[in-house]
Amino acid sequence: MATRKILISGASIAGPALAGWLGRNGFDVTVVEKAAGMRPGGQAVDFKGRTHFELLTRMGILDEVRMHQTAKTDWRIVDEADRVMAVVPGEFIGGDLEILRGDLAGILHRHSAADADFVFGDEITAMSEAPGGVDVAFAGRSAERFDLVIGADGVHSAVRRLAFGPESEFVASHGYYYAVASGHVPLDGLETALPSGRAVAYGHSTPGRLVLLGGQKAPALFVFRSDRADYDRRDIDSQRAFLAAAFAGGGWRTAAAIEAARTAPDFYLDALTRTRMSAFTRGRTALVGDAGYANTLGGFGTGLALLGAYVLAGELVRAGGDHEAAFAAYDRRMRKPTRIARSGNAGAFLAPPTERRIRLRNRTFTNPVLRRTMLWLTDAFATDDSIPDYRLA
Ligand SMILES: Cc1cc2nc3c(=O)[nH]c(=O)nc-3n(C[C@H](O)[C@H](O)[C@H](O)COP(=O)(O)OP(=O)(O)OC[C@H]3O[C@@H](n4cnc5c(N)ncnc54)[C@H](O)[C@@H]3O)c2cc1C
């Protein structure tokens, strides 16, 4: 086999999924993850449609994912007085099968730990491609040469920056941001669980802002528009201040939610972004998952990450390790399923910029025909029947 030794950066969803496939099919795989271990918890992520289910079945993890699935959560959009303006169905928000990202990452890691060498608490600092491989330097361990390097290190991918160029060339934002935080915000007087077993989260919209409380995505989720990214990515206090300024005078239960976010230990804020890449490979480097095709809160990122891992491994096996042939086929095959990462603006949908657009968004979910159409569309976007069965071990 031409290619044997592969380095994967990132151990969340795409990284362990790819490591498992490659390791079980004859490759020598190292995964380097900058966190000290697999990170538990996180927001709920979901699978939708038959392509995702087929993948989970081929991976042999469908039953385990089902065992960890979260309750379906409907989002009730309410006004200042808690009157329900629209209900966004759990199937739209959480697909057909929803699970916490950390639980899924744990399952994937358990299924790949024996097939790859996982190195935690380290990261790539430099890469240079030579005719026979890629020379990689790390923050901790000694430099090493690999046949291929795969970036599975998320939307702010270091591999993409080192091999393709600066993030600004490949990642676009529409001026929308999101923040997630744990921390209890009382929902007194509101029903949060239904006799059917479904859960209910409550959202309040004002132009350019959405506060959502009690859902599976996160105990508190904020989505908002801002003309200026007035915060420092490395300074959490500046991010909390940015959020508080954006929601100042928000009404409803916003002040309590902002207060919870002010002290939540797992507070996280980022821009809602999507990638725009014409190819996911360059030379001996490839990107898989959010590193190559992210669309935060709007792009089936988790299903796509698993799909990308399967296709990349399948093409490498099919090409007998000839990475040029395999990468060309991976780029070609992932073009269609990743189109959702290049379109749509989840921010404008979740936090419409005007009262009129808020009413329009709400109407989409109060009108049964429009609601069915939305559900059908998401299913169509998530399903791709052109992916071959690579018959991997
Ligand atoms: C609030 C929120 C809600 C979401 N909801 C959904 C949903 O409902 N459905 C859905 O399908 N998707 C959802 N997503 C998207 C989903 O989380 C991602 O698409 C998915 O996690 C992508 O997996 P990944 O492995 O490509 O990247 P990530 O999960 O981002 O993982 C990247 C990994 O790389 C590591 N890393 C980063 N930099 C380096 C480095 N320099 N060196 C080594 N390691 C590094 C990170 O620590 C991390 O472990 C949501 C995302 C957010 C933020």
The ligand as a Gaussian input file, in Angstrom:
#p B3LYP/6-31G(d) Opt

LIG

0 1
 C      -24.265000      24.951000      19.787000
 C      -24.066000      23.917000      18.718000
 C      -25.111000      23.083000      18.365000
 C      -24.934000      22.133000      17.377000
 N      -25.982000      21.361000      17.037000
 C      -25.830000      20.425000      16.079000
 C      -26.913000      19.589000      15.698000
 O      -28.026000      19.687000      16.198000
 N      -26.704000      18.656000      14.747000
 C      -25.498000      18.491000      14.162000
 O      -25.354000      17.609000      13.311000
 N      -24.465000      19.268000      14.474000
 C      -24.604000      20.239000      15.415000
 N      -23.551000      21.024000      15.734000
 C      -22.295000      20.865000      14.979000
 C      -21.463000      19.691000      15.484000
 O      -21.103000      19.887000      16.831000
 C      -20.209000      19.602000      14.604000
 O      -20.581000      19.595000      13.249000
 C      -19.429000      18.330000      14.887000
 O      -19.049000      18.287000      16.241000
 C      -18.189000      18.291000      13.990000
 O      -17.267000      17.364000      14.464000
 P      -15.710000      17.523000      14.156000
 O      -15.076000      16.297000      14.729000
 O      -15.515000      17.824000      12.710000
 O      -15.248000      18.838000      14.916000
 P      -15.338000      19.259000      16.438000
 O      -16.430000      18.545000      17.147000
 O      -15.320000      20.737000      16.484000
 O      -13.970000      18.713000      17.059000
 C      -12.713000      19.204000      16.745000
 C      -11.713000      18.561000      17.709000
 O      -10.400000      19.012000      17.366000
 C       -9.736000      19.426000      18.535000
 N       -8.768000      20.437000      18.139000
 C       -9.003000      21.726000      17.799000
 N       -7.861000      22.322000      17.439000
 C       -6.891000      21.378000      17.547000
 C       -5.497000      21.404000      17.306000
 N       -4.876000      22.513000      16.915000
 N       -4.795000      20.258000      17.510000
 C       -5.419000      19.115000      17.945000
 N       -6.731000      19.062000      18.206000
 C       -7.455000      20.173000      17.996000
 C      -10.822000      19.950000      19.447000
 O      -10.423000      19.951000      20.813000
 C      -11.942000      18.947000      19.169000
 O      -11.821000      17.807000      19.984000
 C      -23.689000      22.002000      16.710000
 C      -22.614000      22.827000      17.066000
 C      -22.813000      23.781000      18.052000
 C      -21.656000      24.664000      18.409000

